[in-house]
Amino acid sequence: MHFSLIGFGLSNKSVMNFILDHKMGDVFVSEKGQFDQESLEILSKNEVEYEDNGHTSKASDADIVVYSPSVRPDSKILEMARSHGAKTMGELEFAYRYALSDATIVAITGSNGKTTTTSIVDHILTIAKMKHFTGGNIGVPSIERKDEPIVVLEVSSFQLMGCDSFHPHIGSVLNISANHLNWHKDMEEYISAKMKLSNADIFLYNADDQFIPESDGIKISKDFGDVCVEEREFWIDGQHFSLEGSKLLGLHNTYNAAFAAMICELIGVQPEAVEEGLKTFSPLPHRQERVAEIDGVVYINDSKSTTSESSLIALQNFDNAIVIIGGRPKEKEYAKLANGIREKAKFAIVMGDMIPMMAELLKGFPHDTADSVEEAVKIAQRVANKGDVVLFSPAATSFDMFKNYKERGEAFKRIVLNGKIDS
């Protein structure tokens, strides 16, 4: 059998290794950009034929074409492959067909909170000593699963776009808000991708979310859910779970915890292990992460917030914050974010490509602009008074300044902790 891999990122590197290790056939790799030295060494070591700087018809000449999450299913090269009789699928679909068929699969998606929720499930299963694999969009490709009986996957809309038959045992949609509309054709396509998880054997969804359609499944809601959520607590079949003493802060994290707890109970985890897991879970870096308190001012790193919605959620947890936003916009307009800043913040600092977009929206509201994170922190320190919070929650991607949100968040923390804040 002949395989063609379109794109050679983390997931397709693992797909290549799986194909070769299982002697499924030969592989050809096609990359839109230029290969880095590490990728060239991997290809050479495995004696895999390749092309870069664009896809040619050679990439379409295969029995099965597996494409990276960044590649749209309607791209020209995939349409060409299908016209030649090839089967095309995303890397998640490939993993489902060839590596996950004998596992109990949990799939978690959402515009915000999917990494946190996946990590909570992983933590609870570890507490319960239940053998499992955690991967997907969280960082470890799903094809890397060995023989673990339970597979917990964070899945993105990009990955779901590449799926036709992916059918998890438990599927969860945490929330949906405008996101990745620079890649998706429109909001309808984005929602449709997320809602592919509604075909799961058991479907969990946030019934309070305006974009999630009414579905057959377990509703998680403040008002009428099968799982009832309040500010720091929730109920599953009448059983009470409290987040008092937990490091999970904010109503959004109560939803995340409720989803995770319900998933774990469905898998067979005892309530005592769920409670212990919720109490001992430490939130992930770059997600409303408390960095330091300097001269009575608290600095919060929320670099993972790359959308208006996630930054608005963060703002709800702080009164009169000095908020730092900016980067490369993912959304077409930011009026809702500007309104939220006016309502909850005392001062805004705007960076990068968002500056011209926010200028008119923040007119009349105390704000400033900065050319770098370091300059933004200096401005924040100058404006802040004892008792204030400086919230670094960009509401945009980092690609105009940094490789990713992690590098951006580490830069913010380094600037704060290394004393690069002039007094």
Protein Blocks (a to p, Z undefined) as FASTA:
>chain_A
ZZddehjafklmmmmmmmmmnonaccddddfbacdfklmmmmmmnopacdehiacfklmm
cfbdcddfklcfkbmklmmmmmnopacddfklmmmmmmmmmpccdddddfehklmmmmmm
mmmmmmnopacddehjnopafklpckbfbdcddddfklmmmpfklccfbdcdfbdcdehk
lmmmblmlmmmmmmmmmmpmbdcddfkbmklccdedddddfklpfbdcdfkbcceehiac
dfehiabecjklmmmmmmmmmmmmmnopafklmmmmmmmpccdehiapafbdcehiacdd
fkkpmbfklmmmmmmmpghiacdeddjdfbfbfklmmmmmmmmmmbdcdehjllmmmmmm
mgoiacdddfbfklmmmmmmmmpcghiacdddehpafklmbmblklmmmmmmmmmmnopa
cZZ
